[in-house]
Amino acid sequence: MGTGTQRVIDLPDLVAVELAGAHDRILRALEERLEIDVHLRGNRLTLSGDPERVRAAKVVIGELSQLVGRGEALGEAAIEAVAIGVEDSEPLAEMRDDVLLTHRRRQVSPRTAGQKRYTDAIRGHTITFGIGPAGTGKTYLAVALAAAALRAGEVSRVILSRPAVEAGERLGFLPGDLSEKVDPYIRPLFDALYDMIDAEQVEAMLARGQIEIAPLAFMRGRTLNDAFVILDEAQNTSAEQMKMFLTRLGYGSKMVITGDATQVDLPAGSRSGLHEAPRVLADVPGIAFINLGKRDVVRHRLVQGIVAAYERDETADGPPG
């Protein structure tokens, strides 16, 4: 790496300790992500490299310092989120101030500009579609807002739903009772829920009907009042199923539909309800469509590269069926 410009930053003790991390792991992650040389000696951090990158890195260090000041531990995910925010002129600290839910002193907040638009849309609309690749927080943030709404008494129940079409299996052919049949499909939603509500409380809420698992196939004929309803993996709904689900909406309810339009598991020739919805419903008031992209992926940085590579390949081969 070059040494065209050098900046020295004196850090508070706590920030210096966090940046050092175990075996300088955080410093090495900073170097890789920011493409500059990073050296820490005591409380003095030295940034060396391309002038523009060094200037951006100084802002990133400032944002990371604010996170540490808020009691957050640093890791590669935080570095990635902050770096993206700086590159997009969307300071992460402002997004972190938008706390969706606090559980066991852990705060859930949007981490990217796209995620902030998504959570704002959910708050401001009756129905919100969150469309984007894996790792963009579509489901996790929706569950956080659902848990917060239930805790605040804004709704009386949370309903979690997914279509059961993965691997070509149907509920009737899977072993076990309904709960056991549905568990593999709903498990990702529960994983998010357990991050935000204690397991004992989740079990009690399930028993009282405050949290409900509802396979999409079992939605027909219902009217969902006073509920926060999440339909996950919506790319695997047919156009007819999507219409059926949306028309379950009752008074005092909110719906969030999430999915990745590039990962359709429906039989060849079937129309995905997630593909059809933006075209059919674009002019209906009260419905928001938020598209999240690789810049909103908050998993390992390599996931962004994987998403981008598949996007390039799909663009070259034409849209998925």
Steps between C-alpha positions, in 0.01 A plus 500: 500500500616852430589766755395814312330655805529435871252592771551448873195472729515497879234261626318468834618199702185295441506556124870405479429176688208414271697574183792288615272201561635148527821456300440834323206342315304826481801695375562246226132511402523881480806478278332255263172690479646852475801402284748701704770429759375512858733501802408534867758584763349559839216744442648641180354374172688568177328480159719494189419468133309661216386851609131443420494165679675642803246783521215249479672276756519791745121538477456124543714507816286785633181301437646187660603706802140615540382138493749407771382799703147358478621174653522295180780253433680530169513224242529451127126554450518838674802603294325403178181683594686815599719497187195466275329782685799730451532408133129571447507817713256339742654524849439178690464678833180668376355160404602344832307776677187345348461219755231254394522279806714454809537155656745411776679831440548408133356748252363411157540782247528535123861478386480636146314775318288237324408337830402840641268560201356153554425547871357848438275352230371231736416763760330725248305249290240232562668256259871499422694279260868451581671353194867412494772236535598301806663692782328833442302478825156476337361243739702592809397865499135412431499262798660771717225747410236232555639417845514871586140552388384204709693624804353850463145367466464637147383153386365207695688229312783426258440253219797342322441327169700336222410290197607138542642415159873453559650184352165415343355375830139545605373522856280194467796277415727620782507299826360631830218728611438845352756671723770245407411522132521879498807540722765466226331774298429740787829442686682802349220725625520348846878540503450873453220507758714329765759775454240756612277320751607250766427141403272447801295804400478381141364163617246673726392734219459202267277333757289816537477555125695828510751343264367269232661291231276485198609311187386690194280207399302547823429870446208461262166621635646695793480872580801620700403787731724681748806303388853552371529242221827400335513289184855380444649338187218656298677426171365147545137610492295476185321811376174350628649429844632853525158644424343265754751603768471876445121486513519348852583849629266614777450814707789619715745270326831541321658265246862457396583278203864403451677304232787464256370518146810317372442188713170362374438130577164474324452246219617616158241716332334612823461874561649628821265721699799710604581569135142596420422718803704813412337518157145434619508708821730788408221759512317373809534748789626367832737248340878552486758310296857519631779343297812408694827417326852377558587827676248401769652158568623503860644151511860412418642733232548201271118467483488836319743366241295183456178700453670730248642206304158334471344832398754532218440144389122540503524825305707324235262202479176697526250526787404188698181323409 
